[in-house]
């Protein structure tokens, strides 16, 4: 198996390494430097499943799959010990192939936006072209599928109409999404945020949430406040992982312990726990995307100082493994 590790580290400057370079290379990456054949001391999981640097476990490199990569993206803990292989979560570029104008996906009939830039993001296999209308409305169109991925009106409604209620607004959100994807294939959760109803649609793959998702936020009268989506139509429904997620949990925590061991001299304790995992695709492969929470603690006796961060990891199949 191949594990790609992304650490959120604001303390490191961005390096010029593009996501497109990784995506175009397929699942295969350059050989990782040979591991020390001896044993190494790193943090192990405690009884709650959290990874604690204060708890030491001796293991060999064979405890995790063959090739593990560290991708530093953005973070709030000192990560000088984390060797960066990727340092840009979101990159803006100018695409000469992007249409200079594009019809507004929702709103005034016949309105168009002017092209501003394109965005490439880690974990998304196609860029998004971003447009603005004269009134400040911002919207984004997927460069490959032509589906809207972003919509934020520049001018809010002059006056709110009557509150339609959550159920009616849910149906309005489903109808809006139906122009981009079949809402029947998505689980939906609703959140009330002040004068807004927010509906999060997520497609599940093999019992796990996937990154094929959309968020529709409506004013209480049912008018559109904003819209965003990710990977719509990019993750086939028959996607299968070539490994059990429970196995990947162990690989991820072991790899995190190895990477974070470099912080042992800076902190009294480093805790790491899995916040979430989801299914996505990377260079045509089925991938598990992990989000880990990191807490780095300094104990001064009467006070404890905590630096918090987030680590993101991608677990990829080994080259030639295919999908089950």
Secondary structure, 3 states (H helix, E strand, C coil): CEEEEEEEECCCCCCCCCHHHHHHCCCCCCCCCCCCCCCEEEEEECCCCCEEEEEEEEECHHHCCCEEEEEEEEEECCCCCCCCCCCCCEEEECCCCCCCEEECCCCCCCCEEEEEEEEEECCCCCCEEEEECCCCCEEEEECCCCCEEEEECCCCCCCCCCCCCHHHHHHHHHHHHHCCCCHHHCEEEEEEECCEEEEEEEEEECCEEEEEEEEEEEECCCCEEEEEEECCCCCCCCCCCCCCHHHHHHHHHHHHHHHHHHHCCCCCEEEEEEEEEEEEEECCEEEEEEEEEEEEEEECCCCEEEEEEEEEEEEECCCCCCCC
